[in-house]
Amino acid sequence: MCGIAGVLSFDQKSCIKSDIVSSMLEAIKHRGPDGDGLERVHNGVLGHVRLAIRDLSELGHQPMVTESERYVLVYNGELYNTEELKKLLFNKYEWSPKGSSDTEILLKLLEEEGVSAALEVIRGMFAFGLYDNIQEKLYLARDQLGIKPLYYIRKGHSIAFCSEFNGVMKSGLSEKKISVPAVATLLERNYIPSPLTLYEDVYKLKPGYYLEIDASNVTTIKPYQYYSQSYENDDISLQEIEDRMVDSIKEHLISEVEVGCFLSGGVDSSLVASMVRKKINKKLKTFTVSFDQGEYDESAVAERIAEHLGTEHKTFNLDSGYMEKNIHSILDQMDEPFADSSFIPTYIVSKLASEHVKVCLSGDGGDEAFLGYDKYRAYPKVINASQRIGKVPRSALSMLSEHKFLHGLFPFNNSGDKLNKIIEMSKVDTKYRAALILDSFWHLPPINKNYDRFSYDALNEKLDDTVDILNDLDIKYYLPDDLLVKSDIASMKNSLELRVPFLYLDIFNTGVALNKNANLSESKGKLLLRELQKKYLPHDIAEMPKKGFKVPLASWLREGLKDFAKERIDICIERLDFLDKERIYDVFDAHQTGKNDYGYWLWSLVVLGHWLSINE
């Protein structure tokens, strides 16, 4: 895996200096410690840092230029259908690569077929910048599901792009003005959705899109959507799912360095590790994290799976004492602020793995493809009920939500907040709008300023089934803007390439296309994956309930991290005058009593405050 960067000016009087791009590359050096390179184009510079995984020779060096010198490519990612692409190029153009890098294949494909046609046939995880020296055009592209990130900024006649937010900031083009809608959505969902970033003038390229920037009219950036998710139902046998999963594993094992696996006690990572172990002929290295609070700890199950598979297993004990000592350095690693607390164990397990291997496989994407989240079973009932609430019951719920002494009568945590959500859901006219409210944390963010709420325009508002609506939200936003951001930053900060077999389009689309009844029951999700897991592991493991990669955030914020959290929240309030100070401190105090768990609400402010403390 690698990192890319570039700055171009379409004002012929300007001259982009190489040291600007060099500083951008220095900011993302962790993505590619094995080499770097710069290439000047007409009035700009493209740059690349390399983590050597395939073709360790100089034939894989970037930026890569065509023999005609017309095209220059900087590329971050892995293509998994390279054999298919090599056959296509040989049959049509009698061309064969000189080396074994997928960069060489991609560049030739782009040269001969064009950007749009090439994006239709490549499969993998990628982000790239391609410059055409003849037409003086820059193309920026991101993979179909958003596995690899790409940030960009335009100011006047100049444009900069980079694999990371902090890298693109080194271009000096941003005015660094905080985006209120970005902060609001961070508080709502614990992540900032594409194309927003924390700053008003910096953007994330959406998954499945590419941009065309013409030197003759840089004020117009033309976006093209080349991929959209299909939800057509299909009947697929368990054997077909296994065959496609095995094919995906095979492609994801292509490497000239050793490959390991993340291994929790969950269905997805254990199935990936099981299939990898069956495929390779040597001992597999697996990695996990343990916690000192049993309800969050899956390490015993992971160790049992590792013993069954015969892997060389490593476990890191992430206890509260370690967190108190290292919370500063862990949060320092965040690029753009996002508040998924599972970043912490993901970063730790990535650090552990990087001491032993350069590539790891994970189970990311299995829940979205095969309906693994508990909310796919629970939320539809709440959403459907909220749509049937009348005016009188709504008033009664409002009264209940205002009386704190009544909250203890309800058998669930944060009852007042949940009642308020139901009230808000009853006021909207579609399940789609109700789902956005229910699937949030601070559904009414503590902001005392008018702002344009994020539109979630990538969602399909024609969907009527509540499971489909929730799944669409996860695939379009939660997956690329939370889970994959988390995985990319955590792994790349440790110079570790993380691969995600469930997000190979053939297997991902297989899961999404399955009839819901094949994946979901009243008691559990991922039914077919659980059945498949039984072919590789003891049956009782497949029947275990889902835990997720959660951390004991509530207790951390009440105990060892309480002072740290308060300091970071204070920073947010001091520097962002649009935040509602009274509401925020009310929630903080309510959390400290132990009667309510507002850990995830507060964590977004903690990470934002920490980011501001080291970047503003």
C-alpha positions as CSV (number, residue, x, y, z in Angstrom):
1,M,0.0,0.0,0.0
2,C,1.2,3.5,-0.7
3,G,0.4,7.2,-0.5
4,I,-0.2,9.7,-3.3
5,A,0.0,13.5,-3.6
6,G,0.0,16.2,-6.2
7,V,-0.3,20.0,-6.7
8,L,-1.1,21.6,-10.1
9,S,-1.6,25.2,-11.1
10,F,-3.5,26.0,-14.3
11,D,-2.3,29.6,-14.2
12,Q,0.7,29.6,-16.6
13,K,2.3,32.5,-14.6
14,S,2.5,30.3,-11.5
15,C,5.2,27.6,-10.8
16,I,4.6,24.8,-8.4
17,K,7.7,24.0,-6.5
18,S,8.7,20.4,-5.8
19,D,9.2,21.1,-2.1
20,I,5.5,21.7,-1.6
21,V,4.7,18.1,-2.7
22,S,7.7,16.8,-0.8
23,S,6.3,18.3,2.4
24,M,2.9,16.6,1.6
25,L,4.8,13.3,1.1
26,E,6.6,13.7,4.3
27,A,3.3,14.0,6.1
28,I,2.2,10.6,4.7
29,K,5.6,8.9,4.8
30,H,4.1,6.2,7.2
31,R,2.0,5.0,4.2
32,G,5.1,4.2,2.2
33,P,8.4,4.0,4.1
34,D,10.1,1.8,1.4
35,G,10.6,4.6,-1.2
36,D,9.3,7.8,-2.7
37,G,9.3,9.7,-6.0
38,L,8.4,13.0,-7.7
39,E,7.5,13.7,-11.3
40,R,7.0,17.2,-12.8
41,V,4.2,17.7,-15.2
42,H,3.5,20.9,-17.2
43,N,2.8,23.2,-14.3
44,G,2.7,20.9,-11.3
45,V,4.3,18.0,-9.5
46,L,2.9,14.5,-8.6
47,G,4.4,12.4,-5.8
48,H,4.3,9.0,-4.3
49,V,5.5,7.1,-1.2
50,R,5.8,3.3,-1.5
51,L,5.1,0.4,0.7
52,A,6.5,-2.5,-1.4
53,I,4.2,-5.4,-1.5
54,R,4.1,-6.5,-5.1
55,D,7.1,-6.2,-7.4
56,L,9.7,-5.1,-4.9
57,S,12.0,-4.1,-7.8
58,E,12.4,-0.6,-9.4
59,L,9.9,-1.7,-12.0
60,G,7.2,-0.9,-9.4
61,H,8.5,2.6,-8.8
62,Q,6.1,5.6,-8.9
63,P,5.2,8.1,-10.3
64,M,5.0,5.8,-13.3
65,V,5.1,7.3,-16.8
66,T,4.0,5.7,-20.2
67,E,6.6,5.1,-22.9
68,S,5.1,8.0,-24.9
69,E,5.4,10.2,-21.8
70,R,1.8,11.3,-22.3
71,Y,0.4,9.9,-19.0
72,V,1.8,10.1,-15.5
73,L,0.2,7.9,-12.8
74,V,0.4,8.0,-9.0
75,Y,-1.6,5.1,-7.5
76,N,-2.5,3.8,-4.0
77,G,-4.0,0.4,-3.8
78,E,-4.1,-3.2,-4.9
79,L,-5.9,-4.6,-8.0
80,Y,-6.9,-8.2,-7.5
81,N,-8.0,-9.1,-11.1
82,T,-4.6,-8.5,-12.6
83,E,-4.5,-11.8,-14.5
84,E,-7.8,-11.0,-16.2
85,L,-6.6,-7.5,-17.1
86,K,-3.3,-8.9,-18.5
87,K,-5.2,-11.2,-20.8
88,L,-7.4,-8.3,-21.9
89,L,-4.4,-6.2,-22.7
90,F,-2.5,-9.0,-24.5
91,N,-5.4,-10.0,-26.6
92,K,-6.3,-6.5,-27.7
93,Y,-2.9,-4.8,-27.8
94,E,-0.4,-7.7,-27.7
95,W,1.1,-6.1,-24.6
96,S,2.7,-7.8,-21.6
97,P,4.0,-6.1,-18.5
98,K,7.8,-5.9,-17.9
99,G,7.4,-6.4,-14.1
100,S,4.8,-7.8,-11.7
101,S,3.3,-4.6,-10.3
102,D,-0.4,-3.9,-10.7
103,T,0.6,-0.2,-11.3
104,E,2.1,-1.0,-14.7
105,I,-1.1,-2.9,-15.7
106,L,-3.3,-0.1,-14.5
107,L,-1.3,2.6,-16.3
108,K,-1.4,0.6,-19.6
109,L,-5.2,0.0,-19.2
110,L,-5.8,3.8,-18.6
111,E,-3.6,4.7,-21.6
112,E,-5.4,2.3,-24.0
113,E,-9.0,2.2,-22.7
114,G,-9.4,5.6,-21.1
115,V,-10.4,6.4,-17.5
116,S,-14.1,5.6,-17.7
117,A,-13.7,2.2,-19.5
118,A,-10.8,1.2,-17.2
119,L,-12.8,1.9,-14.0
120,E,-15.6,-0.4,-15.3
121,V,-13.3,-3.5,-15.3
122,I,-10.8,-3.0,-12.5
123,R,-11.5,-4.8,-9.2
124,G,-9.7,-4.0,-5.9
125,M,-9.0,-1.1,-3.6
126,F,-7.6,2.0,-5.1
127,A,-7.2,5.8,-5.4
128,F,-5.2,7.3,-8.1
129,G,-4.2,10.5,-9.9
130,L,-3.6,10.4,-13.6
131,Y,-2.2,13.4,-15.6
132,D,-2.5,13.7,-19.4
133,N,0.3,15.8,-20.7
134,I,-1.3,16.2,-24.1
135,Q,-4.8,17.3,-23.1
136,E,-3.5,18.8,-19.9
137,K,-6.1,17.1,-17.8
138,L,-6.0,15.6,-14.3
139,Y,-8.1,12.7,-13.3
140,L,-8.7,11.7,-9.7
141,A,-10.5,8.4,-8.9
142,R,-11.6,6.3,-5.9
143,D,-12.6,2.7,-5.7
144,Q,-16.2,1.5,-5.8
145,L,-16.8,1.0,-2.1
146,G,-14.4,3.6,-0.7
147,I,-11.7,1.4,0.7
148,K,-8.9,3.8,-0.1
149,P,-9.3,7.6,0.7
150,L,-8.6,10.6,-1.5
151,Y,-8.8,14.2,-0.4
152,Y,-8.6,17.3,-2.6
153,I,-8.7,21.1,-2.4
154,R,-9.1,23.7,-5.1
155,K,-8.1,27.4,-4.6
156,G,-8.2,29.7,-7.6
157,H,-6.4,28.1,-10.4
158,S,-4.6,25.5,-8.2
159,I,-5.6,22.1,-7.1
160,A,-4.0,19.7,-4.6
161,F,-4.8,16.1,-3.7
162,C,-3.5,13.6,-1.3
163,S,-4.2,10.2,0.4
164,E,-4.7,11.9,3.8
165,F,-6.3,15.1,5.2
166,N,-3.1,16.2,7.0
167,G,-1.2,15.7,3.8
168,V,-3.4,17.8,1.6
169,M,-3.2,20.6,4.2
170,K,0.6,20.8,3.6
171,S,-0.2,22.2,0.1
172,G,-1.0,25.6,1.9
173,L,-4.2,26.1,-0.2
174,S,-6.8,25.7,2.6
175,E,-8.1,28.7,4.6
176,K,-8.7,26.3,7.5
177,K,-12.3,27.4,8.2
178,I,-14.2,24.9,10.3
179,S,-17.3,23.5,8.6
180,V,-20.3,23.7,10.9
181,P,-22.2,21.0,9.0
182,A,-19.2,18.7,9.3
183,V,-19.0,19.2,13.1
184,A,-22.8,18.6,13.3
185,T,-22.6,15.3,11.4
186,L,-19.6,14.3,13.4
187,L,-21.7,14.7,16.6
188,E,-24.7,13.0,15.0
189,R,-22.9,9.9,13.7
190,N,-19.3,9.9,15.0
191,Y,-18.0,10.4,11.5
192,I,-17.9,13.1,8.8
193,P,-19.6,11.9,5.6
194,S,-18.2,12.4,2.1
195,P,-17.7,14.8,0.5
196,L,-17.4,16.9,3.7
197,T,-14.3,17.3,5.8
198,L,-13.7,19.3,8.9
199,Y,-12.7,22.3,6.7
200,E,-15.1,24.0,4.3
201,D,-12.7,24.0,1.4
202,V,-11.3,20.5,1.6
203,Y,-13.3,17.5,0.2
204,K,-13.2,13.8,0.2
205,L,-13.9,12.2,-3.2
206,K,-17.0,10.0,-3.0
207,P,-16.7,6.2,-3.4
208,G,-17.4,5.1,-7.0
209,Y,-16.6,8.5,-8.5
210,Y,-13.8,10.1,-10.5
211,L,-13.1,13.8,-11.2
212,E,-11.9,15.4,-14.5
213,I,-10.1,18.7,-14.2
214,D,-9.3,20.6,-17.4
215,A,-6.4,23.0,-17.5
216,S,-8.5,25.4,-19.7
217,N,-11.3,25.6,-17.1
218,V,-10.1,24.6,-13.6
219,T,-12.9,26.4,-12.0
220,T,-15.1,23.6,-13.2
221,I,-14.4,20.2,-11.7
222,K,-16.5,17.5,-13.5
223,P,-17.5,14.6,-11.2
224,Y,-18.6,11.3,-12.8
225,Q,-20.2,8.5,-10.9
226,Y,-19.0,5.2,-12.5
227,Y,-20.4,2.8,-9.9
228,S,-23.7,2.6,-8.0
229,Q,-24.8,-0.2,-5.6
230,S,-27.4,-2.7,-6.8
231,Y,-29.9,-4.3,-4.4
232,E,-31.5,-6.8,-6.8
233,N,-32.6,-10.0,-4.9
234,D,-31.1,-13.3,-6.0
235,D,-31.1,-16.9,-4.9
236,I,-27.6,-18.0,-4.3
237,S,-26.6,-21.3,-2.8
238,L,-24.2,-21.7,0.2
239,Q,-21.7,-23.5,-2.1
240,E,-21.7,-20.5,-4.5
241,I,-21.0,-18.1,-1.6
242,E,-18.2,-20.3,-0.5
243,D,-16.7,-20.5,-4.0
244,R,-16.8,-16.8,-4.4
245,M,-15.3,-16.2,-0.9
246,V,-12.5,-18.7,-1.7
247,D,-11.8,-16.8,-4.9
248,S,-11.7,-13.5,-3.1
249,I,-9.3,-15.0,-0.5
250,K,-7.1,-16.3,-3.3
251,E,-6.8,-12.9,-4.9
252,H,-6.2,-11.1,-1.6
253,L,-3.2,-13.5,-0.8
254,I,-1.3,-12.2,-3.8
255,S,1.9,-10.7,-2.3
256,E,5.6,-11.0,-2.3
257,V,5.7,-10.6,1.5
258,E,4.1,-12.5,4.3
259,V,0.4,-12.1,5.0
260,G,-1.3,-12.4,8.4
261,C,-4.9,-12.0,9.7
262,F,-6.8,-10.0,12.3
263,L,-8.7,-12.5,14.4
264,S,-11.5,-11.6,16.8
265,G,-14.2,-14.1,18.0
266,G,-16.6,-12.9,15.3
267,V,-17.9,-14.7,12.3
268,D,-16.2,-12.5,9.6
269,S,-12.6,-12.5,10.8
270,S,-12.7,-16.1,11.9
271,L,-14.1,-17.2,8.5
272,V,-11.4,-15.2,6.7
273,A,-8.6,-16.7,8.9
274,S,-10.0,-20.2,8.4
275,M,-10.0,-19.9,4.6
276,V,-6.6,-18.3,4.5
277,R,-5.2,-21.1,6.8
278,K,-6.7,-23.7,4.4
279,K,-5.2,-22.0,1.4
280,I,-1.6,-21.5,2.5
281,N,0.9,-24.2,3.3
282,K,2.7,-22.5,6.1
283,K,1.8,-21.4,9.6
284,L,-0.5,-18.3,9.6
285,K,0.1,-15.4,12.0
286,T,-3.0,-14.1,13.6
287,F,-3.5,-11.0,15.9
288,T,-6.2,-9.8,18.4
289,V,-6.7,-7.5,21.3
290,S,-8.0,-8.4,24.8
291,F,-9.8,-6.1,27.4
292,D,-9.8,-6.3,31.2
293,Q,-13.6,-6.1,31.1
294,G,-15.2,-9.4,30.2
295,E,-18.3,-8.2,28.4
296,Y,-16.0,-6.6,25.7
297,D,-13.4,-9.3,25.6
298,E,-13.4,-11.8,22.8
299,S,-9.8,-12.9,23.1
300,A,-10.6,-16.3,24.7
301,V,-12.8,-17.2,21.7
302,A,-10.1,-15.9,19.3
303,E,-7.5,-18.0,21.0
304,R,-9.7,-21.0,20.8
305,I,-10.1,-20.4,17.1
306,A,-6.4,-19.9,16.7
307,E,-5.7,-23.2,18.4
308,H,-8.2,-25.0,16.2
309,L,-6.6,-23.5,13.1
310,G,-3.1,-24.0,14.3
311,T,-2.1,-20.4,13.9
312,E,0.8,-18.5,15.5
313,H,-1.4,-16.2,17.6
314,K,-0.5,-12.9,19.3
315,T,-2.7,-11.0,21.8
316,F,-2.3,-7.5,23.1
317,N,-3.9,-6.7,26.5
318,L,-5.5,-3.3,26.2
319,D,-6.3,-2.4,29.8
320,S,-7.4,0.8,31.4
321,G,-3.9,1.5,32.7
322,Y,-2.4,1.4,29.2
323,M,-5.2,3.7,27.9
324,E,-4.4,6.3,30.6
325,K,-0.7,6.3,29.7
326,N,-1.1,6.2,25.9
327,I,-4.4,8.0,25.0
328,H,-2.5,11.1,23.8
329,S,-0.3,9.3,21.4
330,I,-3.1,7.1,20.1
331,L,-5.4,10.0,19.3
332,D,-2.4,11.9,17.8
333,Q,-2.5,9.3,15.0
334,M,-5.9,10.4,13.8
335,D,-5.8,12.2,10.5
336,E,-9.2,13.9,10.2
337,P,-11.2,13.6,13.4
338,F,-13.7,10.8,13.6
339,A,-15.1,9.3,16.7
340,D,-15.4,5.5,16.2
341,S,-13.9,4.3,19.5
342,S,-13.0,1.0,17.9
343,F,-10.2,2.9,16.2
344,I,-8.3,2.3,19.5
345,P,-8.2,-1.5,19.4
346,T,-7.8,-1.4,15.6
347,Y,-4.8,0.8,15.9
348,I,-3.3,-1.4,18.6
349,V,-3.8,-4.6,16.7
350,S,-2.4,-3.0,13.6
351,K,0.7,-1.9,15.6
352,L,1.0,-5.5,16.9
353,A,0.7,-7.0,13.5
354,S,3.2,-4.6,11.8
355,E,5.9,-6.0,14.1
356,H,5.5,-9.4,12.4
357,V,4.0,-8.9,8.9
358,K,3.5,-6.2,6.2
359,V,0.0,-7.3,5.1
360,C,-3.1,-8.4,7.1
361,L,-6.6,-9.5,6.1
362,S,-9.6,-8.4,8.1
363,G,-13.3,-9.1,8.2
364,D,-14.5,-5.6,7.4
365,G,-17.6,-5.5,5.2
366,G,-19.2,-8.8,6.3
367,D,-21.8,-7.1,8.4
368,E,-22.9,-4.7,5.6
369,A,-22.9,-7.4,2.9
370,F,-24.6,-10.2,4.9
371,L,-26.8,-8.1,7.4
372,G,-24.8,-8.8,10.5
373,Y,-25.8,-5.9,12.7
374,D,-28.3,-6.3,15.5
375,K,-30.1,-3.1,14.3
376,Y,-31.3,-4.8,11.1
377,R,-33.5,-6.9,13.4
378,A,-34.4,-4.3,16.1
379,Y,-34.7,-1.0,14.3
380,P,-37.5,-1.9,11.8
381,K,-39.9,-2.5,14.6
382,V,-39.2,0.9,16.2
383,I,-39.3,2.7,12.8
384,N,-42.6,1.1,11.8
385,A,-44.1,1.8,15.2
386,S,-43.0,5.5,15.1
387,Q,-44.8,6.0,11.8
388,R,-48.1,5.0,13.4
389,I,-47.9,7.3,16.5
390,G,-50.7,9.9,16.6
391,K,-50.8,13.4,17.9
392,V,-52.1,12.5,21.4
393,P,-49.6,9.7,22.1
394,R,-46.8,12.0,20.8
395,S,-47.7,14.6,23.4
396,A,-47.7,11.9,26.1
397,L,-44.2,10.8,25.0
398,S,-43.0,14.4,25.1
399,M,-44.2,14.8,28.7
400,L,-42.5,11.5,29.7
401,S,-39.2,12.6,28.1
402,E,-39.2,15.8,30.1
403,H,-39.5,14.1,33.5
404,K,-36.2,12.5,34.5
405,F,-37.7,10.7,37.5
406,L,-39.8,8.6,35.0
407,H,-36.8,7.4,33.1
408,G,-36.0,4.8,35.6
409,L,-39.3,3.1,34.9
410,F,-38.2,2.0,31.5
411,P,-36.0,-1.1,31.1
412,F,-33.4,0.5,28.8
413,N,-30.5,2.9,29.0
414,N,-30.8,6.6,28.0
415,S,-34.6,6.2,28.0
416,G,-35.1,10.0,27.8
417,D,-33.0,10.2,24.7
418,K,-34.7,7.3,23.1
419,L,-38.1,8.7,23.8
420,N,-37.1,12.0,22.2
421,K,-35.9,10.1,19.2
422,I,-39.2,8.3,18.8
423,I,-41.0,11.7,19.1
424,E,-38.8,13.1,16.3
425,M,-39.3,10.0,14.2
426,S,-43.1,10.3,14.5
427,K,-42.9,13.8,13.0
428,V,-41.3,12.8,9.7
429,D,-43.3,11.4,6.8
430,T,-41.0,8.6,5.6
431,K,-39.2,5.6,7.0
432,Y,-36.1,6.9,5.3
433,R,-36.1,10.1,7.4
434,A,-37.0,8.1,10.6
435,A,-34.1,5.8,10.0
436,L,-31.7,8.8,9.8
437,I,-32.9,9.9,13.3
438,L,-32.8,6.5,14.9
439,D,-29.4,5.5,13.5
440,S,-27.7,8.6,15.1
441,F,-26.2,9.6,18.5
442,W,-26.9,13.3,19.0
443,H,-29.8,13.4,16.6
444,L,-30.2,17.1,17.5
445,P,-26.6,18.2,17.8
446,P,-25.7,20.8,20.5
447,I,-25.2,23.6,18.0
448,N,-26.7,27.1,18.6
449,K,-26.3,28.3,15.0
450,N,-28.3,27.9,11.9
451,Y,-26.6,25.7,9.3
452,D,-27.4,23.5,6.3
453,R,-27.9,19.9,7.5
454,F,-26.1,17.2,5.5
455,S,-28.4,15.9,2.8
456,Y,-27.3,12.2,2.5
457,D,-28.0,12.6,-1.2
458,A,-26.3,9.3,-2.1
459,L,-29.2,7.4,-0.4
460,N,-32.0,5.8,-2.4
461,E,-35.2,7.5,-1.1
462,K,-37.3,5.2,-3.1
463,L,-36.5,2.2,-0.8
464,D,-39.5,1.3,1.4
465,D,-38.3,-1.7,3.4
466,T,-36.7,-0.6,6.6
467,V,-33.8,-3.1,6.5
468,D,-33.0,-2.0,2.9
469,I,-33.0,1.6,4.1
470,L,-30.7,0.9,7.0
471,N,-28.4,-1.2,4.9
472,D,-28.2,1.5,2.2
473,L,-27.2,4.1,4.9
474,D,-24.4,1.7,6.1
475,I,-23.1,0.9,2.6
476,K,-23.1,4.5,1.3
477,Y,-21.9,6.3,4.5
478,Y,-21.0,4.3,7.6
479,L,-18.8,1.8,5.8
480,P,-16.7,4.2,3.7
481,D,-16.7,7.2,6.0
482,D,-16.3,5.4,9.4
483,L,-15.2,1.8,9.2
484,L,-12.8,2.1,6.3
485,V,-11.4,5.4,7.4
486,K,-10.7,3.8,10.8
487,S,-9.0,0.8,9.2
488,D,-7.0,2.8,6.7
489,I,-5.6,5.2,9.3
490,A,-5.0,2.6,11.9
491,S,-3.1,0.3,9.5
492,M,-1.3,2.9,7.4
493,K,0.0,4.8,10.5
494,N,1.8,1.5,11.3
495,S,2.9,0.9,7.6
496,L,0.7,-2.1,7.4
497,E,-1.4,-3.0,4.4
498,L,-4.9,-4.1,5.4
499,R,-6.9,-6.1,2.9
500,V,-10.7,-6.7,3.1
501,P,-11.8,-9.9,1.2
502,F,-15.6,-9.2,2.0
503,L,-15.3,-6.0,0.0
504,Y,-14.2,-7.7,-3.2
505,L,-17.1,-6.8,-5.5
506,D,-18.0,-10.3,-6.5
507,I,-18.5,-11.4,-2.8
508,F,-19.9,-8.1,-1.5
509,N,-22.5,-7.9,-4.2
510,T,-23.4,-11.6,-3.7
511,G,-24.2,-10.8,0.0
512,V,-26.2,-7.7,-0.8
513,A,-28.2,-9.4,-3.5
514,L,-29.3,-12.2,-1.2
515,N,-32.9,-12.3,-0.1
516,K,-33.2,-10.9,3.4
517,N,-34.7,-14.0,4.8
518,A,-31.6,-15.9,3.8
519,N,-29.5,-13.6,5.9
520,L,-31.7,-12.6,8.8
521,S,-33.9,-14.2,11.4
522,E,-35.6,-12.9,14.6
523,S,-32.6,-13.9,16.7
524,K,-29.5,-13.4,14.5
525,G,-28.0,-12.1,11.3
526,K,-25.5,-13.5,8.7
527,L,-27.3,-16.8,8.7
528,L,-25.5,-18.1,5.6
529,L,-22.1,-17.0,6.8
530,R,-22.7,-18.8,10.1
531,E,-23.6,-22.0,8.2
532,L,-20.4,-21.6,6.1
533,Q,-18.4,-21.0,9.3
534,K,-19.6,-24.5,10.6
535,K,-17.6,-26.1,7.7
536,Y,-14.4,-24.7,9.2
537,L,-14.9,-24.3,12.9
538,P,-16.8,-26.0,15.8
539,H,-20.5,-25.4,15.5
540,D,-20.9,-23.6,18.9
541,I,-18.7,-20.8,17.7
542,A,-21.0,-20.0,14.8
543,E,-23.9,-19.8,17.1
544,M,-22.3,-17.1,19.4
545,P,-24.0,-13.7,19.5
546,K,-22.4,-10.7,17.8
547,K,-20.3,-8.5,20.0
548,G,-18.5,-6.2,17.6
549,F,-15.1,-4.6,18.2
550,K,-16.3,-2.4,21.1
551,V,-14.3,-0.9,23.9
552,P,-15.4,-0.1,27.5
553,L,-15.8,3.6,26.6
554,A,-18.4,4.4,29.3
555,S,-16.2,3.3,32.2
556,W,-13.1,4.8,30.7
557,L,-14.8,8.3,30.5
558,R,-16.0,8.0,34.1
559,E,-12.7,6.8,35.5
560,G,-9.2,6.9,34.0
561,L,-10.0,9.2,31.1
562,K,-12.4,11.5,32.9
563,D,-10.0,14.5,33.3
564,F,-8.6,14.0,29.8
565,A,-12.2,14.0,28.4
566,K,-13.2,17.1,30.3
567,E,-10.1,19.0,29.1
568,R,-10.8,18.1,25.4
569,I,-14.5,19.0,25.7
570,D,-13.4,22.3,27.2
571,I,-11.2,22.9,24.2
572,C,-14.1,22.3,21.8
573,I,-16.3,24.8,23.6
574,E,-13.6,27.4,23.8
575,R,-12.7,27.3,20.1
576,L,-16.0,26.6,18.5
577,D,-18.4,29.3,19.6
578,F,-21.4,27.7,17.9
579,L,-21.5,24.8,20.3
580,D,-24.2,24.7,23.0
581,K,-22.1,24.7,26.2
582,E,-25.0,24.1,28.6
583,R,-26.3,21.0,26.8
584,I,-22.9,19.5,26.4
585,Y,-22.1,19.9,30.1
586,D,-25.5,18.5,31.1
587,V,-24.7,15.4,29.1
588,F,-21.2,15.1,30.6
589,D,-22.6,15.4,34.1
590,A,-25.4,12.9,33.4
591,H,-22.8,10.4,32.1
592,Q,-20.7,10.8,35.3
593,T,-23.6,9.7,37.5
594,G,-23.6,6.3,35.9
595,K,-27.4,6.3,35.3
596,N,-27.0,7.0,31.6
597,D,-24.3,6.0,29.1
598,Y,-23.5,9.0,26.9
599,G,-20.0,7.7,26.1
600,Y,-20.5,7.7,22.3
601,W,-22.1,11.2,22.4
602,L,-19.1,12.6,24.4
603,W,-16.4,10.8,22.5
604,S,-17.0,12.8,19.3
605,L,-16.3,15.9,21.3
606,V,-13.2,14.4,23.0
607,V,-11.6,13.4,19.7
608,L,-12.5,16.7,18.1
609,G,-11.1,18.6,21.0
610,H,-7.9,16.6,20.9
611,W,-7.5,17.2,17.2
612,L,-8.0,20.9,17.7
613,S,-5.4,20.9,20.4
614,I,-2.7,19.7,18.1
615,N,-3.8,21.1,14.7
616,E,-5.3,24.5,15.3
